[in-house]
C-alpha cells in the first residue's frame, strides 16, 4: 500500500515534572528526550511501522532543530517531501506529570506544507490513503485525490473551507479542539464517518445511519505518558481502513496502537508494528 501523511512535524523535548508549574514557579524537566513529533509526525512514524510505502508532505525550518528532524524522518526509509521555510523550526516542550497527563508548550507556529509549495502533489492520486493534519484548504483538496481521505478533527475549519468531503474525521471527544458532531458540517460535506475516542472508555463512530461504540484495549500500560496516543491511533486507523477493514474493525484494531504509547515516555519507542 501507499499512504501519505500531510502535516506538521515538530521538534519535541519531553520529560517528567512533579507538577505543571503555577505562576512564578520553576519546573525541572527530568529524564528529557528529544524526537520529531507533532500531529503529523507521530502518525507518520506509526505508519512507518508497516510494510507500506509512506509519503510525508511537510515543512521544515532552517535551523538545527529542523536539521535534527530532517535527519530522523529521513532514516525511516519513507519518501520525504519537505518545503523549507526561512525561519526557526517549531519546538515543543512537553511536560509529563506523575499521572501520565501531558501539557504542551509550543514555541513558534507549526510549519505546514501548502499547495503553493513545489511538492509532488499529483502523487497523492496514486495513494491508497492520505492522512491530513495540515492547515491549507488547497492542500486538503489535493489530498482528496487519494482513494481514502482521513482528516484530524483539529482541522475541521480547513476541511470546511476546502469544499471537499472526508471519508473519516478522527479526533478525541475529550479535547475541546476536536469534539464535534456531524451536524457541524453541511450535508454535502459531512464525513462518511466521525470517529471520536474517549480514552479508557473506548470511543464512538457516528454516521448518518447512527452511532456505534468500539472498545478500549483490555489492558492499559502504565509508567509512561499520554503524549502521542491519539495520533498513533489515527495513523493506525488510516492503515487499517486502507487495508480494507470496516470502520468498526479498523477502530477496534487501532485502539491497541494508541494505548501502546502509554507505556513509555517517548512514543516512538513503544509504537507497535502494523
N, C-alpha and C positions, 0 to 999 in steps of 0.2 A: 504494500500500500504506500501511497504518497500522501503525506499530511503536512499542511502549512500552519505555522503559528505567526500571527501578525500582531506585534505589540512591543511593549517596553521591557527592557532587561536592565535592572538597576544594580549598582554595586552595594552589596549588603554587608554591614558589620553587625553581628548578632552576638548577644551574650546574656548572662543571667544578672538580675538585680534583686535585692531583697524586697524592694517595693518601687513602684513608679514614684519618682521624687515629687514632692509638693513644692510650692513656690518657695524659693530661697534655699532649697536643699541641694545636695550633690549626691549623685548616684555613681557608684563604681561598677563598671561593666566587667563581670567575671567570666572567665573562660571564653573570651571573644574569639570569633572566627569570621572570615570573610569569604563571600562567594557571590556569583551572579544570581539575582532573584527577581523579585517583582512579579506581577501577574502574568506577564508573558514568559519570563524566564523560568519560573517554576513549572508551568505547564509544558514548556519546551523540553526541559530536562526529563520530565516524566515521559514524554513521548519518545525521547531518545532511548528509553529503556525498552524499546521494542525492536523488531527486525524490519521496521518500515523505513522508507526514505523520508526524512524530515527536513522541511524547509523553514527557515526563520527569516522573517522580514522585520527589521528593527532599525533603530537609530542609535548611534554612539557619539559621545563627545570626543574631545581631542586631548585628553589629559591622561595621567597614569591610571586613574580608575577605569577609563574606557579601554586602555590597553590591557588591563587585567581581565576585564570582561571579555574582550575580543579573543584573548588567548584561551580562556577557559571554554567558551562556547565553541571555539574552533576545534578543540580537542575532542569534541563529541563525534566528529565524522559527518555531522549534518551539513547541509548546504546553507551557508550564511550569506544573507543579502542585507548589508547594513549601510544606511545613509550616514554621512559624517556631518555633525553639527560643530560649528566653531565656537564651542563653549564647554565648560566643565561637565563631565558626565554626572548624572543624578546619583547621589548616595543616599542610602537609608541606614538609620541606626535603629535596631530592633531590640527592645528590652523584654526579656522573658522573666516573669515573676514566678515565685515558687509554685503557684497553681497551674503553671504552663501557659497562661494567657500572654499574648504579645501586645506591646504598644510600639507603634512605628513612628519615627520622626523622619520625614522626607526632606532632604537637603536639595533644594532646587526643584524645578518642574521636571516630571518624567519626560523622556525623549521618545517620541513615537514616530514611526515611519508615516509618510504621507504619499498620496497618489502622485503628487508632483515630483517626488524623488525618482531618480533614474535607477529604478529597480525592475527586475523582470516580472512585472505584474501579470503578463499574459500566461505565465506558467501556472498560475492558480487554476486555470481552466483544466489542467491535467491532474489536479489533486482530487483524491477521494474525499478529503475533508479539509476544512480550514477552521481554525480556532482564532477568533478575533478578540483582542483586548487592547486595541489602539484607540485613537480618538477621531481620526479623519473620516467623515462620512463617505468621501470618494474612495478611500482605500477599502472601506467596508463594502461598497458597491462592487469593487474589483474582486473582493473575496467571495462574493455571491456566485462567481463563475465556477467555484468548486462544486463537486457533486453534493456535498453536505456542508452547511454553514452553522457553526456553533458560536454563539456570542456571549461574552460575560455580561451579566445584568448590570455591571458597573457602567457599561457603555450603551445603555438603552437610549440615552439622548442622541448619541451618534447614529444609532440604529433608526430612530425616528426620522432624523434628518436625511438619512441615506435614501429613504424611499423603498428599500428592499425588505424582504421578509426572511427572517432567520428560521432555520429548521428547529433549532433548540436555543433557548435562552437559559443560562445557568447562573445561579447565584445562591446566596445564603439568606434564608428567611430571618436570620438573627442580625443581619447587617442592614442598617437603615439605608445605606447607599445602594443596596442590591434588592431589597424586598420590594416586590411589585406584584401586579396581577395582570391577567390577560386583558382586562378592561382598560389598562393604561395605554393600549395600542389601538389604532384604527383597525377595523375589521380586516382590511386587505393587508395589513402589516402584522397581524397577530402571529407570533411564533407558533409553529405547529405544536410545540411543547414548551412549557415553562417548568424548569426543574429548580426547586428551592430546597437546599439542605437545611437540616435542623440539628447539627451536631450529633450528640449521643442519641437523639430521638429518631435518627434516620432522615427522612425527607419526604417530599411530595412532588408528584408530577401532575401538572394541570394542562388540560387540553380542552378544546371546545366540546368534547364528549364527556367531560367530567374530570375527577381527580382520583388518583390512586397513590398509595404510600409505598415507599421502599424502606427496608430495614437498615439499621446501622450494623456494622460488623459486631459479632458477638463479643469479641474481646477487644478492649481499648488499651493499647500500650501506654505505659506511663514512663515518666522520667525525662521527657523531652519538652517540647513546646508546640503550640498550635500553629506557628508560622509555616505557611505553605500547604496546609491541609486542604483548604478549599481549591487552590489552584492545581494541586496534584489530582484531586477528584475530577476537576474539569478536563485536564489533559487525558486522564484515563477514560472518562466518559466519551470524549471525542474519538478515541481509538476504538472503543467497543462499538460505538454507533457506526463508524466507518467499516468495521468488520462485518456488519450486517445484523447485529444484535437488536432486539426490540428495545424500546426506550426503558421499559421496566427492567429488563435483564441487564442493559448497559449500566443503569444506575446502581443496581444491586452489585454488579461486578466491579464498578468503580469505587464503591464505598471503602473496601479494604485498602485501596491505594491512598485515599485521603487519610485514613486512620493510621496508616503505617508511619507517616512522618511525625506522629505524636510521640513516638518512642525515642526521638533524638533531637538535639538542638538544631543541627544542620539538616534540613530536609533532603538535601541532595544525597546524603549518605544513607538514607533509610527508604527512599522511594523503591517500590517493588517492580520487578520486570512485568511488562505487559505480555 
